Amino acid sequence: MDIQYIGENLWPGHLGQFFIIISFATALFSSIAYFFAQHKKDDSWKSLARISFYIHSVAIIGIIVSLAYITGNHLFEYHYAWAHSSKSLPTEYVVSSFWEGQEGSFLLWAFWQMVLSWVVIKTAGKWESSVMAMILLSQVFICSMLLGVDVFGQVIGSSPFILLRDALQAPIFQRANSLS
């Protein structure tokens, strides 16, 4: 059972991590669906791929909003906000602290590839399936860098929603109920 400390705002991190998982899964499914749409010449795969991509786009925006909320409100219980922002920074630097870390940079890449994907969907015509399959495959790899999940002892990626107490492993967090 996780310990919840007084004053912690855990919901933006849980919501952001949920969006990361959704974005990874929908990018993977959409890439596979676009691949099948290209090779089977079936429009039903293409429509499934587009729906999955639309959900992926919403998830990317959700991750951005969650991380912007954390850094903008200086929620220092999150390692990303603690390491990359400060209350003494001017507003423009707080905004740029969003992509200052590795996880924020990956998120920025995911956002701009999402924008590129929207342009491809609107303009590519017959090339849409093959181009989108490749773009979304790269989105799978970018989103995997944001997962931060433990699979058989190996951590895949680094989530921007890791709590400071989990990142630092400070002794004060190990014995929360003792005063000594």
Secondary structure, 3 states (H helix, E strand, C coil): CCCCCCCCCCHHHHHHHHHHHHHHHHHHHHHHHHHHHHHHCCHHHHHHHHHHHHHHHHHHHHHHHHHHHHHHCCCCCEHHHHHHCCCCCCHHHHHHCCCCCHHHHHHHHHHHHHHHHHHHHHHCHHHHHHHHHHHHHHHHHHHHHHHCEEECCEEECCCCCCEHHHHHCCHHHHCCCCCC
